[in-house]
Amino acid sequence: MFKTIFGAALTLSAAFSIHPAMASTACTQANLYQEMQQMDPAAYANIKAQADATANGRGLFWKISHEDDAHVSWIYGTMHKSDERILDLPKNVETALMSADTFVGELDGSKTAYEMGIIMGGSPELMFQQDGAKLSDNLSAETVAEVDKLLNERGSDFDQIEPMQPWLSASLLAFSMCDVEKGLSDTNFLDVVMENKARDAGKTVVGLETVRDQIEAIDQIDKSFFYKSLDDAAQQHRDGVFDDILQTAAELYLDEEIGVMLPLMMHYSHSLKDGEADMLSFQRELLDIRNQGMVEKSVALHEQGSIFVAVGALHLVGETGLVEGFRNAGYSVERVLLER
């Protein structure tokens, strides 16, 4: 969904030796949503209805224009994965990227490592629990044991995440075994690949947020959300669907079915319910409030010239997403079909 959770997780995954314990064939193209259409048509219909009701729930690539402007701009929804199919940019997306004056990402990647270092050195409480507090203080023994098994598959264990803030520990579980087998790196994700293309072409690169902005936004989310996410990970691993859910997200992204992602996540959640306080806290702090700032900065940048905005795909959808945000600011925003 956004870059710093994954950047922080990747940094710590290297430090804590997150890697596959043994060779396997985890890189399947599982699509639980498609399977659900046959296996559980009622659940499928419910998720589809929610997705259909989500503003701009389909589409990754959008053209921004205004009758008073001589230039156009572009928005592209990304997914923070190194799947070769995701990294293979559609031809018209790459053309648009090369035509823009400025590349606008969630972060300016050239500053990320420095900003992370400042936070680790000056505000470690944002990432690690203080005064002897531990992750297991708020988790059942069953959840701890199952998360430990999940981490063991990745060459790690629960002891290594025990001192972390719950958001960071949960982020370390955001990788499927397929992701791990491909090799976790903060240089082979789509956002970074696109930013590097822009730099190589001599484009100006701008970040909409800083690392501190993002981590402080996460810090505002009710911690119970992340503890429940860990409970869910344990149960999904126990049920044998943990990796399939993460792989399904990639398939939905490639199908441009972004509006399906959150309803599908809720369907497989045993602890979170749509509309509950912790879920609303997650949506408000991680999406709604940040989207407002992203829109304001993107509009200001567009007024200076053509921009190519690349942000996590979930920032595009819904009434508070960037697509509606530009429309509310008086711009015409048109979906562009991908040329793969």
Beta strands, then each sheet from edge to edge (+ up, - down):
strand 1: 61-65
strand 2: 73-78
strand 3: 102-105
strand 4: 204-207
strand 5: 307-312
strand 6: 332-335
sheet 1: 4+ 3+ 5+ 2+ 1- 6+
end
